[in-house]
Amino acid sequence: MILIARMISASVLTIVALVMVAGGLAIGLAGTGLRLATGRTGGVHLGAQMILAIERLPFRFTRGPATYLYLIQDEQAATKIGISGDPRQRVATLQTGHPEPLRLVRSIRCRSAADARAVEGDLHHYFERNRMNGEWFDLDDRQIRRAIRLARRWR
């Protein structure tokens, strides 16, 4: 009985998602026409927001183990951007070979391991000019906050 209810719920959510995509595309296309005619972009943005709202639907897919993007920092502000299933354990592992105390600045759960790898790669690329060695970057507090905002948005 529970299995049937879950299947019906998943089917309804899928239909809702499809309707949202179709509606978002229709609104976006109409908005594109309006933009061309008037220069206003509201319809385009509304269509995009409708499609992005699908992420907030309560889909419950079976996932593998959780994967986190983490930022670990030492006392000199060297910051490691990486991924792990257990960021606190990762701090302990890194601490073994690091002369200065390390702290977990932030860990952000990603939807999947693939998403975590993609966000990690994107952040490495974004902060390329600040790379010290490997996955270690010289980031100030403002850049750390920026990395966290970007990771939350991209995850």
C-alpha positions in Angstrom: 0.0 0.0 0.0 2.8 2.4 0.9 4.6 1.5 -2.3 1.6 2.4 -4.4 1.1 5.7 -2.6 4.8 6.5 -3.2 4.4 5.6 -6.9 1.3 7.8 -7.2 3.1 10.7 -5.4 6.1 10.4 -7.7 3.9 10.3 -10.8 2.0 13.4 -9.6 5.3 15.2 -8.9 6.6 14.2 -12.4 3.5 15.6 -14.0 3.7 18.8 -12.0 7.4 19.1 -13.0 6.5 18.6 -16.7 3.7 21.2 -16.5 6.2 23.6 -14.9 8.7 23.1 -17.6 6.1 23.5 -20.3 4.7 26.6 -18.6 8.1 28.0 -18.0 9.1 27.5 -21.6 5.8 29.1 -22.9 6.2 32.1 -20.6 9.9 32.4 -21.5 9.1 32.3 -25.2 6.4 34.9 -24.8 8.7 36.9 -22.7 11.4 36.7 -25.4 8.8 38.1 -27.9 8.0 40.9 -25.5 11.7 41.6 -24.9 12.2 42.0 -28.6 9.2 44.3 -29.0 9.6 46.4 -25.8 13.0 45.6 -24.3 11.5 44.4 -21.0 12.9 41.1 -19.7 10.3 40.3 -17.0 8.6 37.5 -19.0 12.0 35.8 -19.7 12.9 35.9 -16.0 9.5 34.7 -14.9 9.8 31.7 -17.3 13.3 30.9 -16.0 12.2 31.2 -12.4 9.3 28.8 -13.0 11.6 26.2 -14.5 14.1 26.7 -11.6 11.3 26.2 -9.1 11.3 22.5 -10.0 14.3 22.1 -7.8 12.1 22.8 -4.8 9.7 20.0 -5.5 9.9 17.3 -2.9 11.3 14.5 -5.1 12.7 11.7 -3.0 15.1 9.8 -5.2 17.3 7.1 -3.8 20.7 8.6 -3.4 24.0 7.2 -2.7 26.0 8.4 0.3 26.0 12.2 0.9 28.8 14.1 -0.7 29.9 17.5 0.6 31.9 20.3 -0.8 34.1 21.6 2.0 36.4 24.6 2.7 39.1 23.9 5.2 41.5 26.6 6.4 44.7 26.8 8.4 46.0 29.6 10.6 47.7 31.3 7.7 44.4 31.4 5.7 45.4 28.8 3.2 42.1 27.3 2.2 41.5 23.8 0.8 38.5 23.4 -1.5 37.6 19.8 -1.8 34.9 17.1 -1.6 34.3 14.4 0.9 31.6 12.1 2.3 32.7 13.1 5.8 34.3 16.6 5.9 35.1 16.4 9.7 37.0 13.1 9.1 38.7 14.8 6.1 40.0 17.6 8.5 41.4 14.9 10.8 43.1 13.1 7.9 44.6 16.3 6.6 45.7 17.4 10.0 48.0 14.4 10.3 50.3 15.9 7.6 49.8 19.6 8.2 51.9 21.5 10.7 49.3 24.1 11.6 45.8 23.6 13.1 43.1 23.2 10.5 39.4 24.1 10.9 36.4 23.2 8.8 35.1 26.6 7.6 32.0 25.2 5.8 30.6 22.1 4.3 27.8 22.1 1.8 25.9 19.0 1.0 25.6 18.5 -2.8 22.8 16.6 -4.6 25.2 14.0 -5.9 28.9 13.1 -6.0 28.9 14.3 -9.7 27.5 17.7 -8.7 30.1 18.0 -5.9 32.9 17.3 -8.3 31.5 19.8 -10.8 31.2 22.5 -8.1 34.7 21.8 -6.8 36.1 22.1 -10.3 34.2 25.3 -10.9 35.5 26.9 -7.7 39.0 25.8 -8.5 38.7 27.4 -11.9 37.0 30.6 -10.4 39.8 31.0 -7.9 42.7 29.9 -10.2 44.6 33.2 -9.6 44.6 32.4 -5.9 45.9 28.8 -6.2 48.8 28.1 -3.9 49.3 24.4 -4.6 46.9 21.7 -5.7 43.6 22.3 -4.0 45.0 24.9 -1.6 44.1 28.6 -2.3 45.0 31.9 -0.7 41.6 33.3 0.0 40.6 36.3 2.2 37.3 36.4 4.2 35.4 38.1 1.3 36.5 35.4 -1.1 35.5 32.7 1.3 32.0 34.1 1.6 31.9 34.4 -2.2 33.0 30.7 -2.5 30.2 29.7 -0.1 27.6 31.7 -2.0 28.7 30.2 -5.3 28.8 26.7 -4.0 25.3 27.0 -2.6 24.0 28.3 -5.9 25.8 25.7 -8.0 25.2 22.6 -5.9 
